Amino acid sequence: MFRIGTDRLMRLELMNKLHNQGLSSRDICDYLNNKNIRTVRTNNPYTPKLIWITLQKYKKRLQRIRRYRILRIKEGI
C-alpha cells in the first residue's frame, strides 16, 4: 500500500468530515474555495465534480485499507 502525504490526507479527511456532516459537493466546494484552499497539483479552485470524484476515490481507498491484512507469516531457511 502506498501512503499519501500528510497535506493531501488532511484535505481528504476534511472533505470526508464535511460530507459526513451532510454537506453537498457544492457546499464543500464553496467552503474550500472560501478558505482559499486550492487543488494540490494544478492550484485551481475546487469544483463540485472534483469534490465528488475525490470523495468516491477516498471511500474506495478506505475500503481497500480495511480489507488489507496479513494472513500468514512464514519464515524459511
SVG drawing of the C-alpha trace seen along z (x, -y; Angstrom):
<svg xmlns="http://www.w3.org/2000/svg" viewBox="-27 -33 45 57">
<polyline fill="none" stroke="black" stroke-width="0.4" points="0.0,0.0 1.3,-3.4 0.9,-6.2 -0.2,-9.7 1.4,-12.9 0.0,-14.5 -1.2,-17.6 -3.3,-15.5 -4.5,-13.2 -5.7,-16.2 -7.6,-17.6 -9.3,-14.2 -10.2,-13.8 -11.6,-17.4 -13.7,-16.7 -14.9,-13.4 -15.7,-15.0 -17.8,-17.8 -19.5,-15.2 -20.4,-13.1 -21.8,-16.2 -24.3,-16.4 -22.8,-19.0 -23.2,-18.5 -20.4,-18.6 -21.4,-22.2 -21.3,-23.2 -17.9,-21.6 -16.6,-23.3 -17.7,-26.7 -16.2,-26.0 -12.8,-25.1 -12.8,-27.9 -13.8,-30.5 -10.9,-29.2 -8.6,-29.7 -7.7,-26.0 -6.7,-25.1 -6.1,-21.8 -2.7,-20.2 -1.3,-19.6 -2.9,-22.3 -3.5,-25.1 -7.0,-25.6 -10.2,-26.3 -12.3,-23.2 -15.4,-22.3 -18.4,-20.2 -17.5,-17.4 -13.9,-17.3 -15.1,-17.1 -17.5,-14.2 -14.9,-12.1 -12.3,-12.8 -14.7,-11.5 -15.6,-8.4 -11.9,-7.5 -11.2,-8.2 -14.0,-5.9 -12.6,-3.1 -9.2,-3.6 -10.6,-3.3 -12.3,0.0 -9.1,1.4 -7.2,0.5 -9.8,2.2 -9.6,5.4 -5.8,5.4 -4.5,7.7 -1.7,10.2 -3.0,13.7 0.1,15.7 3.8,15.2 6.1,18.0 9.9,17.9 12.2,20.1 15.8,21.1"/>
</svg>
